[in-house]
Amino acid sequence: MNISINITYIGYLIIPLAFIVLIFKPQYLITLLISVSVLHASSVLNGSINNFQYGLSPYYFIAICILLRLLNILLSHRNLLVINSNMKYFTYILLVFWMWSVISAFLLPYLFQGVEVYNPRLGLDLQYKHHATLEWTFSNLAQAIYLTLNMAVIIYAFLIDENRSLYYVTIGIKIAIIIVCFLGIWQVLSSYLILQFPYNIFNNNISYYQGYNQYIGPIRRLVSSFSEPSFAGAYLASIEVGLLSVYLINSLSINKQIFLLILPLVIFYLLIWTFSTTGYLSLLIGNIILLFKYKPFHRSRKSIYTKKWHNYFIGVIIIIFISILCITISYKHSNINVDDIHTGYTLNEGIFSVIGKLFSSALIKDTESDSFVHRTAADIYAIKIFVSTYGLGAGLGSNRSSSLITTLLSTIGIIGVTSFIMLIYSVIRGIIKIHCDKYSNICKYTYWSLLTLLIAHCISIPDISFPPLWTSIITYVTIDKCYYHNTINKILR
């Protein structure tokens, strides 16, 4: 067996930092975890086991550190793990989901061996006509480990200090947003000024398809810290809606209102540059739902929400015009090759023709392309796998389609999908139940960002191991624990 391990540039930064925090400031492990959860395209370690290539992302490396910390806590304080009554339903469902998913990863590939599947490590386009044969691989093991690490982090969230735990989580969320925005702005400026962005540093995970080299005409699509524009678009849309929901709160100071108006507009600008159908649709649906929740023209709420929605929509219009101007200038100054001219892009076109063709390529033509046909075929085939495995699925990590729902149906079957839906339902219901001004900001952000992210997952984000999904669940667990702890203290007083 040939095994190789290489530490990346990101690894030389994250690995020492993680061990320093683990040894000297373990309470900040959860902050570090959430902060690096957006480094989706990065790896701290790249290597191979025979022909199987793997990359360990910063998020899951920190999760391993948290697992070590958790084991130390449980071994030294056996009676420390106490779950409040509000979280028992969530915990039972989480355990069922985890146990069935892990069992499926090791049992079902052998039980249904020979069934044709889409290899999770290959592109959907490559497998449109020629599918792989189901067999147990290291992909099944990897997905089981990822899910177990997420389970460990959630258990750890039950144990950290109630008085400061939400502070650690909130700091992590803020740092994650800063990282995504910083790298996104850097990439936009690099594209506009024709500079080199160090993709080899931030997009170095060899186990992922790295889609940073995708273009719409001559315009490079933004990926920020993610592996593909669709992932970047999904995350940007989720934090856009989440921050907007906080901005609509009437009790904020003027300075916070201004900041929470500017930041979503910056995020919206970056989202435009992803040219991601997933991001655009998620933002649209999320904002429509938010608009129905916070009705700007409702009689009793008109004075509260109308002005804020008006400010936001004016800002969006301004950002769209700025984006059109920047994209057009970038387009005019780019070197158009023969292939671009053949696809209809020429230097003599007007501004509206340019913008029309670019967004047509990103949106309208996307539904007419071979890629759309292949993604749809993968979803349909996932349903066929679900049926051919009698509703049990082919095992966690055995198949990949375009949508999370179809991927889960084809891998962990009806048991896994039902438990996952119940898990998400318990999270959303739990956030809604927490009616407390002290947690209103973080509750609203978590609720709306998670809801928008789930919409993106249903459209075209099939990865159950996507870190931002789990950080939302971790945030909910922390909020619920702090709320329960404070409620009990008030009763005792």
N, C-alpha and C positions, 0 to 999 in steps of 0.2 A: 504494500500500500504506500503510494507516494503522497506525502503531506507537505504543503508549503504554506508559510505565513509571512505576510509583508505588512509592516506598519505604514500607514499613509501619513501625509502631512497633517491632516486633521487629527489623526491618531496621536501624533507627537504632542498635540495641544490638549486633546480631550483626556487621554489616558492618565497622564500625571495629574491633571486637574481633578479628575474623578477620584483618584486615590487620596489626594490631599483632602478633599471634601469628606470622603469616607472616614478618614482617620481623625481629622481635627474638627470638622464642622458637619457631622452627618445629618443634622437637621436641614441642611441646604441641599441634600441629595434630590429631593422632590423638585426643588427650584431648578437645579441643573437638568434634571430629566425633562421637564416641560420646556425649558429653554432650547434644548437641542432636538426636541421632537420635530422641529421644522427642517432639520438638516437631513431631509429624506433621501437626497441623492448621494450623500456622503457616506464614507466608511472609515472606521478607525483601523480595521484589519481587513485585508484582502488575502485570499489564499485558495487552495484547492486540495481536494481529497480525490486522488486519481483524476478522473475527468470531470468531477463535480466542482465547479467554482462557487465560492461563497464570499460574501462581504458582510461584516458586522457593523451595522449602523451605530452612530453615537447614542441614539435613544436606547437601543437594546443593550449596549455596553453599560450604560448607566443603570439600566434595569437589572443587570447582573450584579452590579455593586449593591443595589437596593436589596436584592435577594440575599446576598451575603449578610447584610445588615439585619434583615428580617430574621434569618436563621439564628443569628447571634442573640437577638432580642427574645425570640421564642424559647431558645434553649436556656437562657439565663432567667427568664420570667415566664414560666409556663402558664400562669393564670392571667397574663396581661391582656390577651385578646378577648375583649368584651364587645359584643355587637348589640347596639341598641335596638329596641323593638321596631323602630321605623325602618331599619335596614334589613330585617330578617328575611322578608320576601325577596328583596333584591339579592341578598346573599345566597339564598337557596337556588334561585334561578341562575345566578352566576355559576354556582357549583355544578348544576346540571349541564349548563352550556359547555363549561370547561371539560367536565368528565367525558361527555359524549363526544366532543370534538377531538379530544386526545385519543380516546379509544378508537374512533373512526379512522384516525390517521394511521394507526398500526394494524387494524383488523380488516377494514373494508377493501383496501387495495389487494389483499390476498383473497378475500371472499369473492370479489368480482374481477379477478385477474383476467385480462384479455379483452375487456371492454374498451372500445376506442374512446379516447379523451383528447382534450387540448392540453398539451404539455405546458404547465404554468411558467416555465422558464423560456419558452419560445413565443414569438409574436403571433397574434391571431391571424395576420395576413398570410404568414408562411404555412399555416395549418388549415387553410380554407378547404383544400381538397384532400390533403394527406394528414390524417390524424395519428397521434401516438397510441400505443397500446398500454393499457393500465398495468402498472406494476409498482411495487413499493420502491420509493427513492428517498434520497436525503431531503428532498423538498417536503415530504410528509413529516419528517423528523424536525426540520427547521420550523415549519408552521406550528407544530405542537409545542416546540420550545418557546416560540414567540408568544403564543397564547398563555403558556404557563408563566412566563415572565410578566405579562400584563396582569395576570391573576395575582402574582406575588406583590406587584406594586399596589394594587387595590387593597390587598390585605395590609400592606405597610401603611397605607393612608388611614386605616383604622387606628393605627398605633401611635402616630406622631402627635406631639403636644397640641391639644385643642386650642390653646390660647394664641398660638403663633402659626398653626398649620395653614390657615387660609392666607396669611401674609406670604408664606413661602410659595404657595401656589400662584397667588396673584402676581408676585414678582416674576415668576417663571413665564406666565402668560405675556406680560409686558415685554420681557426680553425676547421672547419668540417673535412677537409682532415686529419689534425693532430689527431683528435679524432679517426677516423676510423683506421688510420695506427697504432696509439698507442695501441688501444684495440686489433687490429688484431695481432700485434707482441706479445703482452702479451699472447694471446690465443695460438699462435704457440709455444712460449717458455714454456707455461704451459703444452701443449701436449707433447713436446719433453722432458721436464725435469720431467714429471709426477707430476705436481703441480696442485693445485685446483684454477680454475678461478672463480670469484664471479658471476656466471650467475644469481643467485637469485637477484642481485642488478641491473644488466643491462638488463636482460630479464624478466621483472616483469609485463608486460602489460597483464592482464588476458583476454582481448578481442581478442588477437592474438594467433594463433598457434605458440608456441615457438619451433623452430626446431634446437636448439643448441645441441641436444643430438643425432645427426645423424652421422653415421659412414660409411666409405667405407672400408670394411674389419675391421681392428683394428684401422684405422686412423680416428680421429674425424674431421669432416668438420668444417671449419672456418665460423663463422657468424659475427665476429666483433661486431658492435653495432646494427645489424639488427636481425630480428626475424627468418629468414631462410637463408641458404647458397645461394639460388637463388637471394634473394634481395641483399645480400652482393656482390655476383658476378656481378650483374647488375651495382651497384654503382661503384665498383672498376674498371670495364671495362670502364665505362663512364668517370671517372676522368683520367684513364690511357690514353685514346685517346685524351681527352681535353688537358692534360699537354704535351703530345707528339706534338700536333699541335703548342703549344707555343714554345716548344724546337726547332722546325724547322724554327722559325723566325731568320733571319740572323743578326738582329740588336742587339741581346742580348750580354751582356758582357760575358767574359769567365767564371767568377764565377757563373753567372746565368745559363749558358749553362751546366756546370758541375752538378749543383744542379738539373736542370730540366732533366738531363739524369739519375741521381741516383734515384730520387723520383719515376718516372714511373717504374723503375726496381724493386724497393721495393714493389710498388703496384702490379706489375706483380707477384712477389713472393707470396704475400698474396692471390692473385686471384687463383693461382695454388692450394692453400690449401683449397679453398672452394669446389673443385671438382664439380663445377657448370656448367652444360651444357649451361645454359643461359648466364653465364658470359663468358665462352670460345667462344661461337658463336658470342656474341655481340662484343667482343674484335676483333675477326677475321674479321667480316664484317666491323666494324668501321675502322680498320687499312687498310683493302683493299681499302675502299673508300678514306681514307687519302693518301694512296700510289698513287692512281690515280690522286689525287689533287696535291700532291707534288711529281711529278715523279722524281726519283733519277737519271734516265739515259736520261732525256730529254736534248737535246744539250744545250739549252740556260740556263738550270738550273743545269746542272751536277755539276758544281763547288760549288753550293750553298747547295744542298740537299744530294748529294751522300755520303759525309763523315758523315753527321749526321745520315742518315739511316743506314750506315755501323756500326757506334758506337752503335746504338740502337740494331740492330740485334745481334751483338757480345755480348752485355750485356744480351740480352734475352737468348742466348745459354748458357752463364755462369750461369744465374739464373736457367735455367732448370736443368743443371748438379748439382748445389747446392741443388735444391729441391729434385732431385732424391736421392742424398746422404742422406739428412736429413730425407726424408720419409722412406728410406730403414733402416736407423739406428733406427728410431722410431718404425718401423715395427718389426725389429728383437728384440728390447728390450721390446716390448709389451707382455702382457699375452694373448695368443690366447685361446679363449674358444672353446667349442665343436661345437657351431654353426658356428664359423669361419672356422673350419677344414672341416665341412660338406660342406661349400660353396666353398672349394677349396684352402684355405689359409693354408699353412704349413710352419714350421720354416726352412725347409731344401731347400727351393726354392732359386734360384739365383736372383740376383738383377733385371735383365731385366724381369724375370718371375713375380716377385713381382710387379714391376711398371706396367707391362702390364695388370695384373689382376686388379690392383687398378683403373687404368684409364679406363679399359674396363667396370668395374662396374659403373663408373661415366658417361661414354659417350655411348658406344655401347650397353651395356645391358639395359641402361636407355630407349632406344627406343623399347626394347623387353619386358619390365616389365609390371606388372599390372598397376603400377602408370601411365605409358605412355598411356596405353589403356584408363584408367579412365579420364586422362586429355583431350585426344582426344575426348572421348565420351561427356565430359562436353562442349567442344567447339561446337561439332555438335548439341548438345541439345540446346545450346544458340541460334543457327540459327533457330531451330524449334520454340523456344519461340518468336523470332523476327517475324517469319512468322505467328504464331498463334495469335499474338497481332496486326496483320495488319501493321507491320512496326513501331508501336509506342513504343514498349518495355513494360516491366513489371513495370517500375519505378526505379528510382535511388535507389540502395541499396537492390533491390529485388532478384537479381540473381548473381551468380559468376561462371565464367568459368576459363580456364587456360590462355587465352590471353586477353589483354586490349580491342582489337577491338571487339571480340565476346562478351565480357562482356558489353561493351557499346551498342552494337547492341541489346542485349537482355534486357537492362534496360532503356536506354533513346532513343532507336530507331534511325531511319534514320535522324530525325531532330537533335538529340543530336550529333550523330556521324559526320554529315556534318558540324555542327557548330564547333565541336572540331577539325576536320581536318583543317577547315578554320582558326581557332585560332592558331594552331601550324604552319600552313603555313605562317600566318602573322608575327609570331615571327621569323621564320627562314629567311623570306624575309627581315624583318626589320634589322636583324643582318647583313645580306649580304650587305644591302644598306649603312651601316655606314662605310665609307671608311675614316678612320682617324687614323694616327699613334698613337695618344694619347690613343686610346681605342683598339688598335689592339690585345694586349695580352688577355684582358678580353673578347673581341668579339670572338676571335678564340676559347678560352677555352669554353665559353658558347655554341657556335654553335656546336662544335664537341662533347662535353660531352652530350648535349641535344640530338643530333642525335643518338649517341650510346645508350643512355638511352631509347629512343623511340624504337630502334631495340629490346632491352631487353623486353620492355613492350609488343611488338607484339609477342615475343616468349613465355613468360610465367610470366609476371608481370601484373596481371589484375587490380590492385588497382589504381583508378583514384585519390585517396587521398594520394598517395605516396609522402611524402614531397619533396624529391629531384627533382621531376618533376616540382613542383610549384616554388621552389627556382630558377630554371633556367629561368622560365617566369618572376619572380620578378627581376632577374638580367638584363634581356633584357629591361624591362620597365625602370629600373634605367639608363642603358646605353643610351637608346634613349632619355630620358629626359635630361641627362647631355650633350649629343651631340647637341640636339636642343637648349638648353640654351646657349652653347658656340657659336653655329653658329649665333644665333640672336645677341649676344653681339659683334661678329666680324662685322656683317652687320651694327650695330648701330655705331660702331667706325669709 
